[in-house]
């Protein structure tokens, strides 16, 4: 009877988690309506690049294919709202070719991270998704460690910048609480999102101005971190490593 009761409790807990995720996971439907990313378009652009420069086909370096790549540039310009859609596109199907690799590069540029230089390295698009989720899951703890470290403000700012866009919500919280010493980190991480689309010039936004102008961006980043954290909790119950 005890085993049955324990099994029922575990099943109930799992059902509760799944129900929570179903109804609380950030929906990408509204984002998708504004952010268009199609792998066919990326492959067309790759074909165009190869036609213009046949020698490009001899390169095994995926980064060679982002130079003069109009579709890549367009996706990067979409900003943070492209991140959840990029994740969707990469995980669609069971093939991980050059097109998805380029999307992974775009995600890193948008988020201002270089996972290949950190502890969550990746060598193909499939590995990128895993590395990206591990990075998202680790950010809250790493931010706390950085803030608690007995180091200079400059050191803390540099370490927070290394975490990229996922650190933005936490940096904003500290600044809101009076921690203005982290303003340099916010400015560096959000530099591309501070550009005036009309002039291309930096707007030099304050933390409060950035937060007001980028409420949706901040929410997208929070949602990405929450989704990754929720997946980590589910994996614990299924003993997935």
C-alpha positions as CSV (number, residue, x, y, z in Angstrom):
1,X,0.0,0.0,0.0
2,X,2.9,2.3,0.8
3,X,4.4,1.7,-2.7
4,X,1.1,2.4,-4.3
5,X,0.7,5.6,-2.3
6,X,4.2,6.7,-3.2
7,X,3.7,5.9,-6.9
8,X,0.4,7.9,-6.9
9,X,2.1,10.8,-5.2
10,X,5.0,10.8,-7.8
11,X,2.5,10.5,-10.7
12,X,0.5,13.3,-9.3
13,X,3.5,15.5,-8.9
14,X,4.6,14.8,-12.5
15,X,1.1,15.5,-13.8
16,X,1.2,18.8,-11.9
17,X,4.5,19.8,-13.5
18,X,3.3,18.9,-17.0
19,X,0.0,20.8,-16.4
20,X,2.0,23.8,-15.2
21,X,4.3,23.8,-18.2
22,X,1.4,23.4,-20.7
23,X,-0.4,26.4,-19.3
24,X,2.5,28.5,-18.2
25,X,5.2,28.0,-20.9
26,X,5.8,31.1,-22.9
27,X,3.9,30.8,-26.2
28,X,5.9,31.6,-29.3
29,X,2.7,32.1,-31.3
30,X,2.6,35.8,-30.8
31,X,6.3,36.1,-31.3
32,X,6.1,33.9,-34.5
33,X,3.6,36.3,-36.0
34,X,6.2,39.1,-35.8
35,X,9.4,37.1,-36.2
36,X,9.7,35.2,-39.5
37,X,12.5,32.6,-39.7
38,X,12.3,29.9,-42.3
39,X,15.1,27.4,-43.0
40,X,14.1,27.4,-46.7
41,X,15.0,31.1,-46.9
42,X,18.4,30.4,-45.2
43,X,19.1,27.6,-47.7
44,X,18.2,29.9,-50.6
45,X,20.6,32.5,-49.3
46,X,23.4,29.8,-49.0
47,X,22.7,28.8,-52.6
48,X,23.0,32.5,-53.7
49,X,26.3,32.9,-51.9
50,X,27.6,29.7,-53.6
51,X,26.6,30.9,-57.0
52,X,28.3,34.2,-56.5
53,X,31.4,32.6,-55.0
54,X,31.8,28.9,-56.0
55,X,35.0,28.7,-54.0
56,X,33.0,29.2,-50.9
57,X,31.8,25.6,-51.3
58,X,35.3,24.4,-50.6
59,X,35.1,25.9,-47.1
60,X,34.2,23.6,-44.2
61,X,34.0,26.5,-41.8
62,X,30.3,27.5,-41.2
63,X,31.4,31.0,-40.2
64,X,32.5,31.5,-43.8
65,X,28.8,31.5,-44.8
66,X,27.7,34.4,-42.6
67,X,29.7,37.0,-44.5
68,X,27.4,38.9,-46.9
69,X,24.6,36.6,-45.8
70,X,21.5,38.8,-46.0
71,X,19.2,36.3,-44.3
72,X,21.7,35.9,-41.4
73,X,22.0,39.7,-41.0
74,X,18.2,40.0,-41.1
75,X,17.7,37.5,-38.3
76,X,20.4,39.1,-36.1
77,X,18.6,42.4,-36.6
78,X,15.4,40.9,-35.2
79,X,17.1,40.9,-31.8
80,X,16.0,39.0,-28.7
81,X,12.6,38.1,-30.1
82,X,14.3,35.8,-32.6
83,X,15.9,33.6,-29.9
84,X,12.9,31.4,-29.0
85,X,12.1,31.0,-32.7
86,X,15.7,30.1,-33.5
87,X,15.5,27.4,-30.8
88,X,12.3,26.1,-32.4
89,X,13.7,26.0,-35.9
90,X,16.9,24.1,-34.8
91,X,15.0,21.5,-33.0
92,X,12.5,20.9,-35.8
93,X,13.1,17.5,-37.5
94,X,16.1,15.3,-37.1
95,X,18.6,16.9,-39.5
96,X,21.2,19.4,-38.3
97,X,22.9,20.9,-41.4
98,X,24.6,24.2,-42.3
99,X,21.4,26.1,-42.2
100,X,20.8,25.3,-38.5
101,X,24.4,25.9,-37.7
102,X,24.1,29.4,-39.1
103,X,21.0,30.0,-36.9
104,X,23.1,28.9,-33.9
105,X,25.7,31.4,-34.8
106,X,23.0,34.1,-35.1
107,X,21.7,33.2,-31.6
108,X,25.1,33.6,-30.1
109,X,25.5,37.0,-31.7
110,X,22.1,38.2,-30.6
111,X,22.6,37.0,-27.0
112,X,26.3,38.2,-27.0
113,X,27.6,34.9,-25.8
114,X,30.4,32.6,-26.9
115,X,29.6,29.2,-25.6
116,X,32.5,27.6,-27.4
117,X,34.9,29.4,-25.1
118,X,33.1,28.4,-21.9
119,X,32.1,25.2,-20.2
120,X,29.2,24.4,-22.5
121,X,30.9,23.9,-25.8
122,X,29.3,22.8,-29.0
123,X,30.4,21.7,-32.4
124,X,27.1,21.3,-34.3
125,X,23.5,22.8,-34.1
126,X,22.2,19.9,-32.1
127,X,24.8,20.3,-29.5
128,X,24.2,24.1,-29.5
129,X,20.6,23.6,-28.3
130,X,21.9,21.6,-25.3
131,X,24.7,24.0,-24.6
132,X,22.3,27.0,-24.8
133,X,19.8,25.5,-22.4
134,X,22.6,24.6,-19.9
135,X,23.8,28.1,-20.1
136,X,20.4,29.5,-19.5
137,X,19.9,27.2,-16.5
138,X,23.3,28.2,-15.0
139,X,22.9,32.0,-15.3
140,X,20.8,32.7,-12.1
141,X,23.4,30.9,-10.0
142,X,26.4,32.4,-11.7
143,X,25.0,35.9,-11.4
144,X,24.6,35.3,-7.6
145,X,28.1,34.0,-7.4
146,X,29.5,37.0,-9.2
147,X,27.6,39.5,-7.0
148,X,28.7,37.7,-3.9
149,X,32.4,37.5,-4.9
150,X,34.8,39.7,-3.0
151,X,36.0,41.4,-6.2
152,X,36.0,44.8,-7.7
153,X,33.0,46.3,-9.6
154,X,35.0,46.2,-12.8
155,X,35.6,42.4,-12.4
156,X,31.9,41.9,-11.7
157,X,30.8,43.9,-14.7
158,X,33.2,41.9,-17.0
159,X,32.0,38.6,-15.6
160,X,28.3,39.6,-16.1
161,X,29.0,40.7,-19.6
162,X,30.4,37.2,-20.4
163,X,27.0,35.7,-19.5
164,X,25.4,37.8,-22.2
165,X,21.7,38.8,-22.6
166,X,20.4,36.1,-20.2
167,X,22.0,38.1,-17.4
168,X,20.0,41.3,-18.3
169,X,16.9,40.7,-16.0
170,X,19.2,40.1,-13.0
171,X,21.4,43.1,-13.8
172,X,18.3,45.3,-14.0
173,X,17.0,44.0,-10.6
174,X,20.3,45.0,-8.9
175,X,20.3,48.4,-10.6
176,X,16.7,48.9,-9.5
177,X,17.8,48.2,-6.0
178,X,20.5,50.9,-6.2
179,X,23.3,48.9,-7.6
180,X,24.4,51.5,-10.2
181,X,27.9,50.0,-10.3
182,X,26.5,47.4,-12.7
183,X,25.3,50.0,-15.3
184,X,28.5,49.4,-17.4
185,X,27.6,45.7,-17.7
186,X,24.0,46.5,-18.9
187,X,25.3,49.0,-21.4
188,X,27.8,46.6,-22.9
189,X,25.3,43.7,-23.1
190,X,22.5,45.7,-24.5
191,X,24.6,47.9,-26.9
192,X,23.0,46.5,-30.1
193,X,19.5,46.9,-28.8
194,X,20.2,50.6,-27.9
195,X,20.8,51.6,-31.6
196,X,18.2,54.0,-33.1
197,X,16.9,52.1,-36.1
198,X,16.5,55.4,-38.0
199,X,20.1,56.7,-37.6
200,X,22.0,53.6,-36.5
201,X,23.5,55.6,-33.7
202,X,23.7,54.5,-30.1
203,X,21.0,56.1,-28.0
204,X,23.0,55.8,-24.7
205,X,20.0,54.7,-22.8
206,X,19.9,54.7,-19.0
207,X,18.9,51.4,-17.3
208,X,15.4,52.8,-16.7
209,X,15.0,53.9,-20.3
210,X,16.2,50.6,-21.6
211,X,13.7,48.7,-19.4
212,X,10.8,50.9,-20.5
213,X,11.6,50.6,-24.2
214,X,12.4,46.9,-24.0
215,X,9.8,45.4,-21.7
216,X,9.0,42.7,-24.2
217,X,12.7,41.9,-24.7
218,X,13.2,41.6,-21.0
219,X,10.2,39.3,-20.7
220,X,11.4,37.1,-23.6
221,X,14.7,36.6,-21.8
222,X,13.0,35.8,-18.6
223,X,10.7,33.3,-20.4
224,X,13.7,31.6,-22.0
225,X,15.4,31.1,-18.6
226,X,12.2,29.9,-17.0
227,X,11.5,27.4,-19.8
228,X,15.1,26.0,-19.5
229,X,14.7,25.8,-15.7
230,X,11.4,24.0,-16.0
231,X,12.9,21.5,-18.4
232,X,15.7,20.9,-16.0
233,X,13.2,20.0,-13.2
234,X,11.4,17.5,-15.5
235,X,14.7,15.9,-16.4
236,X,15.4,15.3,-12.8
237,X,12.3,13.3,-12.4
238,X,13.0,11.2,-15.5
239,X,16.7,10.9,-14.5
240,X,17.8,12.4,-17.8
241,X,21.4,13.7,-17.8
